[in-house]
Amino acid sequence: MEILCPICGKQLDRRPDRWVCPEGHSFDVARQGYVNLLPVDRKRSLHPGDTRQQVLSRREFLEGGFYAPIARTLIETARELGISGELLDVGCGEGYYCTRLSQALGMELTGLDISKEAVRWAAGKYKGPTWLCASAARIPAGSGSVDLLTSLFALTQPEEYRRVLKENGFFFQVLAAQDHLMGLKSIIYDHIDLKQKDTVPTLAGFQRVKSIPIRFSFTVEGEQVENLLAMTPHVYRIGKAGAERLRNTTRLTDSASCMLNVFRRT
C-alpha cells in the first residue's frame, strides 16, 4: 500500500529506521515497529484516542475470546465475497480483529488508529503488518490503494474511505445496535434511555451489498467485568452509584448485539 506523508502528501520511502518523503519530512519507526504520522497541529488533545488503560483492558477482554463471533463473521463474509489484496483497518485498536482477518485471508494489513498507545501495543504483539498512528479524517494512504477497509465500532468517514478504496473495493462497517450490552447498562445506569439507532445507514458513493445482524451471549467474571466497561464509551458516562454497583458485580451475563454492513465502492 502506498503510504503518504501527512504534511506534503508525497509518497514515503520506507527505510528500516525511518520513513522519508521527497520533501525531506522524516518519521521515525518506533522501537515496537509503528510509525507516528499524526502531526501535532492535527491533534485535538495532547494524547488523542484511547488511553493505555483502555487499550490494555480491551486487549485483555478480547483475548478472552468473548467477541470471537464478530471476528468469525468478518472472516466468513470476506471469504464468501472472495476478497483479497490490501486490508486497511481504520480504528484498529490493539489489532485483535484485523490481524485475524488478514491472516485468515492472506491479506496485506495496515492498521491505523489515532491512539498512539493502541498502535504501540498492536505493533508490539503482531509483527509483520504496518501500524500507523494517524487520523481517519486524513488517511495517509494513496487514492485507490485499498481492497478492503474495515471500521468496527468507530465513526465513519465515507468520503475519505471512498477515496482510498479501489474501484469496487469493499467497506466493512460494524455498528452497535440499540440493545447492545443491556446487561452492563442495567447495572451502571439508573435509567436506560433507548434512543433510536440507524444500524443500516446509506452512504454516498457506496452500494450496500448486505447487512448481517450479529448477536450472541457471553459471561464475564472478576476483572473482565471492569474490562468490559473500560472498552466501551460508557466508561466516560458512568456515575458514582453506577461505578459502585459495577465494583460489586463479580459475574455478568450479557448479550452483544451489532450489525455488519457490507458496502461496495461505486
C-alpha positions in Angstrom: 0.0 0.0 0.0 1.2 3.5 -0.9 1.7 5.5 2.3 1.8 9.2 2.0 3.5 12.0 4.0 0.8 13.6 6.2 2.5 17.0 5.7 3.0 17.3 1.9 1.1 14.3 0.6 4.0 12.8 -1.3 4.9 9.1 -1.1 7.0 8.0 1.8 10.2 5.9 1.3 10.1 3.2 4.0 13.5 2.7 5.4 14.2 0.4 8.4 14.6 3.1 11.0 12.6 6.0 9.4 10.2 6.9 6.6 11.2 9.9 4.5 9.4 11.8 1.7 11.0 13.7 -1.3 10.5 17.0 0.6 12.6 15.7 3.5 9.9 15.2 6.0 11.0 12.3 8.2 9.1 10.0 10.6 10.9 7.6 12.9 10.0 3.9 13.2 9.3 3.3 16.9 11.0 0.5 18.8 7.8 -1.5 18.7 7.5 -1.1 14.9 4.8 1.5 14.4 5.1 5.0 12.8 3.5 8.1 14.1 2.0 10.0 11.1 -0.2 12.3 13.2 1.1 15.9 13.0 0.8 17.9 16.2 -1.4 20.5 14.6 -4.0 17.8 13.8 -4.4 16.7 17.4 -7.5 17.7 19.3 -5.7 16.9 22.6 -2.2 16.1 23.8 -3.0 12.3 23.8 -6.0 11.6 21.4 -7.8 8.3 21.4 -7.8 5.5 23.9 -5.6 5.7 26.9 -3.1 3.0 27.9 -5.5 1.5 30.5 -8.4 1.4 28.0 -6.2 -0.4 25.4 -5.0 -2.9 28.0 -8.5 -3.6 29.2 -9.8 -4.1 25.7 -6.9 -6.4 24.9 -7.5 -8.5 28.0 -11.2 -8.7 27.2 -10.8 -9.6 23.5 -8.0 -12.1 24.1 -10.5 -13.9 26.4 -12.5 -14.8 23.2 -15.7 -13.2 24.3 -16.2 -11.3 21.0 -14.8 -14.1 18.8 -18.2 -14.4 16.9 -17.6 -10.9 15.5 -14.2 -11.9 14.1 -15.6 -15.1 12.7 -18.4 -13.2 10.9 -15.9 -10.8 9.3 -13.8 -13.7 8.1 -16.7 -15.8 6.8 -18.2 -12.8 4.9 -14.9 -11.8 3.3 -14.3 -15.3 2.2 -17.8 -15.5 0.7 -17.1 -12.4 -1.3 -13.7 -13.6 -2.5 -11.8 -10.6 -1.1 -8.0 -10.5 -1.3 -5.2 -7.9 -1.6 -4.7 -4.9 0.7 -6.6 -4.6 4.0 -6.8 -1.3 5.9 -8.4 -1.3 9.4 -9.3 2.3 10.5 -9.5 2.5 14.3 -7.6 -0.8 14.6 -7.1 -0.5 18.4 -4.7 -3.2 19.6 -5.2 -5.2 16.4 -7.4 -8.1 17.5 -9.9 -8.2 14.6 -7.8 -7.1 11.7 -4.9 -9.5 12.4 -7.2 -12.4 12.5 -9.0 -11.3 9.3 -5.7 -10.7 7.4 -4.2 -14.0 8.5 -7.3 -16.0 7.5 -7.4 -14.4 4.0 -3.7 -13.9 3.4 -4.2 -10.1 3.0 -1.5 -7.4 3.5 -2.6 -5.5 6.6 -2.2 -1.8 7.5 -3.7 -0.9 10.9 -4.4 2.8 11.7 -5.6 4.4 14.9 -5.4 7.9 16.4 -4.3 6.4 19.7 -0.6 6.0 19.9 -1.0 3.6 22.8 -3.2 1.4 20.7 -0.9 1.1 17.7 2.1 0.7 20.1 0.6 -2.4 21.7 -0.6 -3.7 18.3 2.9 -3.4 16.8 4.5 -4.9 19.9 2.4 -8.0 19.6 1.7 -8.5 15.9 4.8 -8.4 13.8 4.5 -8.1 10.0 1.6 -5.7 9.4 2.1 -1.9 9.0 0.9 0.0 12.1 0.2 3.8 11.9 -0.8 6.4 14.3 -2.9 8.7 12.1 -6.3 10.3 11.7 -9.2 8.6 10.0 -10.3 12.0 8.7 -7.0 12.2 6.7 -5.8 8.7 6.0 -2.1 8.8 4.8 -2.8 6.3 2.0 -2.8 6.7 -1.7 -6.1 7.0 -3.6 -7.5 3.7 -4.9 -5.0 1.6 -2.9 -7.2 -0.5 -0.6 -9.2 -3.6 -1.5 -11.0 -3.9 1.9 -11.4 -1.2 4.5 -12.8 -2.1 7.9 -14.1 0.1 10.7 -15.5 -1.5 13.8 -17.5 0.4 16.5 -16.0 3.7 15.2 -17.0 6.8 13.4 -17.4 6.6 9.7 -15.7 8.9 7.2 -17.4 8.0 3.9 -15.6 10.4 1.6 -12.2 9.5 2.9 -12.9 5.8 2.9 -14.2 6.1 -0.7 -11.0 7.9 -1.8 -8.6 5.2 -0.5 -10.7 2.3 -1.8 -10.1 0.7 -5.2 -12.9 0.7 -7.7 -15.4 -1.9 -6.5 -13.5 -2.2 -3.2 -15.3 -3.2 0.0 -16.0 -1.4 3.2 -17.0 -3.5 6.3 -18.7 -1.4 8.9 -19.7 -2.8 12.4 -22.2 -0.7 14.4 -23.5 -1.4 17.9 -27.3 -2.0 18.0 -29.7 -0.4 20.3 -29.8 -3.4 22.6 -26.0 -3.9 22.7 -24.8 -4.7 26.3 -28.1 -4.2 28.0 -26.8 -6.2 31.0 -24.0 -3.8 31.6 -26.2 -0.8 31.0 -28.8 -2.0 33.5 -26.1 -2.1 36.2 -24.3 1.2 35.6 -27.3 3.4 34.8 -30.4 4.2 37.0 -32.4 4.7 33.8 -31.8 3.4 30.3 -32.8 5.8 27.6 -33.3 3.7 24.4 -32.5 6.1 21.6 -33.2 5.1 18.0 -30.1 4.0 16.2 -29.6 3.7 12.5 -27.6 0.5 12.1 -28.1 0.2 8.4 -27.1 3.7 7.1 -27.0 4.9 3.5 -23.5 6.1 2.4 -23.0 8.4 -0.5 -20.7 6.8 -3.1 -21.3 3.2 -1.8 -23.7 0.4 -2.6 -24.8 -1.7 0.4 -24.3 -5.3 -0.5 -25.7 -6.9 2.6 -26.3 -6.3 6.4 -25.7 -9.1 8.8 -27.0 -9.0 12.4 -24.6 -10.4 14.9 -26.0 -11.3 18.3 -24.6 -13.6 21.0 -24.4 -14.0 24.8 -21.3 -14.2 27.0 -20.4 -14.4 30.7 -17.6 -12.4 32.3 -16.2 -12.7 35.8 -13.8 -10.9 38.1 -11.6 -8.3 36.4 -13.2 -9.0 33.0 -16.4 -7.2 34.2 -14.3 -4.0 34.6 -12.5 -4.6 31.4 -15.8 -4.8 29.5 -16.8 -1.3 30.8 -13.4 0.1 30.1 -13.6 -0.8 26.4 -17.0 1.0 25.9 -18.0 4.7 25.7 -19.9 4.1 28.9 -16.7 4.5 30.9 -16.9 8.2 30.2 -20.6 8.4 31.3 -20.8 6.3 34.4 -21.7 8.0 37.7 -20.5 7.2 41.2 -23.5 5.0 42.1 -23.2 3.0 38.8 -19.5 2.6 39.4 -20.1 1.2 42.9 -22.7 -1.3 41.6 -20.3 -2.5 39.0 -17.5 -2.9 41.5 -19.8 -5.2 43.5 -20.6 -7.3 40.4 -18.4 -10.3 40.2 -20.2 -12.1 37.4 -22.2 -10.7 34.5 -24.0 -12.5 31.7 -24.7 -10.1 28.8 -25.5 -10.0 25.1 -23.6 -8.4 22.3 -25.8 -7.0 19.5 -24.3 -5.3 16.4 -24.7 -5.1 12.6 -22.1 -5.8 10.0 -22.8 -3.7 7.0 -21.0 -4.6 3.7 -20.6 -1.8 1.3 -19.0 -1.7 -2.2 -17.4 1.4 -3.6 -19.4 2.8 -6.6 
